[in-house]
Amino acid sequence: MKIKREAYLGKLRELRDSHLIKVITGMRRVGKSTILADFRDELLASGVPKRRVHFVNFEERRNLRLTEWTALHDEIEAALTPRGTNYIFLDEIQMVSGFERLLDSLFVKPNTDLYVTGSNAFLLSGELATLLGGRHISLNVLPYSFSEFSLARPGQNADALFRAYVNASTLPEAVNLASRAPRQVNQYLREVFDAVVRKDIVTRAAIRDMAKFEEVTRFAFDSVGSFVSPRRITDTINTGRRQKETGISHNTVESYLRHLTGAFVLYQTDRYDIRGRNLLKTQQKYYAVDLSLKNAMSGVGSGMNLGHKLENIVYLELRRRHQGDIWVGKQDDSEVDFVVQNHAGERRYYQVAWSAAETETLERELRPLRKIRDNHPKILLTSDPDTVTIEGIRKVNVIEWLSGGADA
């Protein structure tokens, strides 16, 4: 079942005709192309003439001849109409050689509204960042939210949906396959991971030792919910090697992590000292765009506990909802799972636990939030059925929160 990604489409509607390049990023197969195509179809349905809508997908074979920027520029320029806005959609723009010059040239032309997608964070770095400074706005696309997952699997109650959401892939096509051909899901995920690695990491980074790269990737997936650093990963991997085996360097691990986050396979979250109000340079957490990719890569089920899976889910949902910063909080000797701050300086603090039904667990999860001496909202998310307020801290059922029914 095809789901219209209203959260993203709504943002594109708001940005329509603004004098900004709309840059849509995200890992391959999270649905960027579909969102772009749906928005194009909305424009056509609203009465925009087809001659003023220009859509090029660079993963289609027939467009391979256009991957040199000058050829593409000339073809688009020849198709532009002098009256009315021309809407230009360029899907997977990083496949075009010299795309920075292409975007800069198209942007300055009159009567153009430009939308591009890319599967690599480096799209917004280097020369393009210099050329487009202050002239673009980015929108990062993630796999299905719980609300979207629910639309794709109608007829199930919320508890059953939530259990499936925790344990299944949330990539759009994987969700479709799970209902039609569930035995094919792992094969599809392996192909997605191979495509991401081959096209967006290995070729770009000239990685030659795939065994070491996959070892670092598995370590990062297994460490979701735990603090890690390149040094710790290096030491752990090298400790397990035999004397004659070649070890892995700190710089190599750092490079691999940078490229995994650059391809949106992982998201890095830094630590923030709540009392001192400053970012800490050591120890980060990494969250996976889709935990099922780890299972597909290794061929075995994830041994990750439910609490860490839920933490990963909450992190991705916070990224969907909040335009601002997300950090892991440090409060003296305690940890706050997430500190969220918007551009106006407004904050929220989140703790995540699979269950806090036991008094001892509840006290442990509330303790870091109690230590924070400000009046910003403090929320404890659990799978427990109750939603209550304890000493100003809201304990919220995570299914209700993911469904948008709790103001948290």
PyMOL commands that set and color helices and strands:
alter all, ss='L'
color gray80, all
select helices_A, chain A and resi 6-15+32-45+50-52+61-66+69-79+93-95+99-107+121-124+126-131+146-152+158-167+172-180+182-205+210-222+230-239+250-262+292-298+306-321+359-370+398-402
alter helices_A, ss='H'
color red, helices_A
select strands_A, chain A and resi 21-25+53-57+86-91+112-118+136-140+266-273+278-288+324-331+334-342+347-352+378-382+388-390+393-397
alter strands_A, ss='S'
color yellow, strands_A
deselect
rebuild
show_as cartoon
